[in-house]
Amino acid sequence: MSTNHQALLATTGRFRYRGYTQNNGTRELTFEDTVEQKHTVVFHVDVQSLINHHVPFQDAPRLCLLLLSSNPLAVGACEGVVVRIVVSDDVLAGLLAKAETPTSGKKTAR
């Protein structure tokens, strides 16, 4: 796990990234609630939105954690065991504006 992920987990202290699946142009990123251990949060992120915003796929979990850290109590208030959050293009743009990342809006050398 990268230093950025560890720092963000320390901030939220609650969610652990469990992995992703990709189906039909949508990347589903799964996080586990480590405090109450009763919620699983699944983000649905459009792959084309990541490409359009020049976000490397490996940065998607960090951006989702940023979204969780901005309002972790909202997940706790949900009744279901699995909470599904669709990350639209507008939401992704807002997250990039909040995130302090060298990759937002820039292509990185490989």
C-alpha positions as CSV (number, residue, x, y, z in Angstrom):
1,M,0.0,0.0,0.0
2,S,1.4,3.4,-0.9
3,T,2.2,6.1,1.6
4,N,-0.8,8.2,0.2
5,H,-3.2,5.3,0.9
6,Q,-1.8,4.8,4.4
7,A,-2.1,8.5,5.2
8,L,-5.6,8.6,4.0
9,L,-6.5,5.5,5.9
10,A,-5.1,7.1,9.0
11,T,-7.3,10.1,8.4
12,T,-10.5,8.0,8.0
13,G,-9.3,5.2,10.3
14,R,-12.2,3.2,9.0
15,F,-12.0,1.9,5.5
16,R,-9.7,-0.7,3.9
17,Y,-9.3,-1.1,0.1
18,R,-10.1,-4.7,-0.8
19,G,-9.6,-4.6,-4.6
20,Y,-11.4,-4.0,-7.8
21,T,-13.2,-5.7,-10.7
22,Q,-13.8,-4.3,-14.1
23,N,-16.9,-5.0,-16.2
24,N,-18.2,-3.2,-19.4
25,G,-16.1,-0.1,-18.9
26,T,-16.9,0.3,-15.2
27,R,-14.3,-0.3,-12.5
28,E,-15.8,-1.4,-9.2
29,L,-13.6,-0.6,-6.3
30,T,-14.5,-2.3,-3.0
31,F,-13.7,-1.0,0.5
32,E,-14.4,-2.7,3.9
33,D,-15.5,-0.8,7.0
34,T,-12.9,-1.8,9.6
35,V,-14.6,-0.1,12.5
36,E,-18.2,-1.4,12.5
37,Q,-17.4,-4.3,10.1
38,K,-21.0,-4.3,8.8
39,H,-20.6,-2.3,5.6
40,T,-18.9,-2.9,2.3
41,V,-18.7,0.2,0.1
42,V,-18.5,-0.4,-3.7
43,F,-17.6,2.6,-6.0
44,H,-18.6,2.4,-9.6
45,V,-16.2,4.5,-11.6
46,D,-16.4,4.9,-15.4
47,V,-13.1,3.9,-16.9
48,Q,-13.5,6.5,-19.7
49,S,-13.9,9.3,-17.1
50,L,-10.6,8.2,-15.5
51,I,-9.0,8.4,-19.0
52,N,-10.6,11.7,-19.8
53,H,-9.2,13.3,-16.6
54,H,-5.8,11.7,-17.0
55,V,-6.2,9.7,-13.8
56,P,-4.0,6.6,-13.6
57,F,-6.0,3.6,-12.6
58,Q,-3.9,3.1,-9.5
59,D,-5.0,6.5,-8.2
60,A,-8.7,5.6,-8.3
61,P,-8.7,3.9,-4.8
62,R,-7.1,7.0,-3.3
63,L,-9.7,9.3,-4.8
64,C,-12.5,7.0,-3.5
65,L,-11.0,7.1,-0.1
66,L,-11.0,10.9,-0.3
67,L,-14.7,10.8,-1.1
68,L,-15.2,8.5,1.9
69,S,-13.2,10.7,4.2
70,S,-15.2,13.7,3.3
71,N,-18.4,12.1,4.8
72,P,-17.7,8.8,6.5
73,L,-20.8,9.1,8.7
74,A,-23.1,8.9,5.6
75,V,-22.0,5.3,5.1
76,G,-22.7,4.5,8.7
77,A,-26.2,5.8,8.4
78,C,-26.9,3.5,5.5
79,E,-29.1,0.5,6.3
80,G,-27.7,-1.9,3.8
81,V,-24.7,-4.1,4.2
82,V,-23.4,-3.1,0.7
83,V,-23.3,0.6,-0.1
84,R,-23.0,1.4,-3.8
85,I,-21.7,4.8,-4.9
86,V,-21.6,5.8,-8.5
87,V,-18.8,8.2,-9.2
88,S,-20.0,10.4,-12.1
89,D,-17.7,12.5,-14.3
90,D,-18.7,15.6,-12.3
91,V,-17.9,13.9,-9.0
92,L,-14.6,12.8,-10.3
93,A,-13.8,16.3,-11.4
94,G,-14.7,17.6,-7.9
95,L,-12.5,15.0,-6.3
96,L,-9.6,15.9,-8.5
97,A,-10.0,19.6,-7.5
98,K,-9.8,18.6,-3.8
99,A,-7.0,16.1,-4.2
100,E,-3.4,17.3,-4.0
101,T,-2.0,15.0,-6.7
102,P,0.6,15.6,-9.3
103,T,-1.5,13.5,-11.8
104,S,-4.6,15.6,-11.9
105,G,-4.8,17.2,-15.3
106,K,-1.3,16.1,-16.2
107,K,0.1,13.0,-17.9
108,T,3.0,11.4,-16.2
109,A,6.0,9.9,-17.9
110,R,6.1,6.2,-17.7
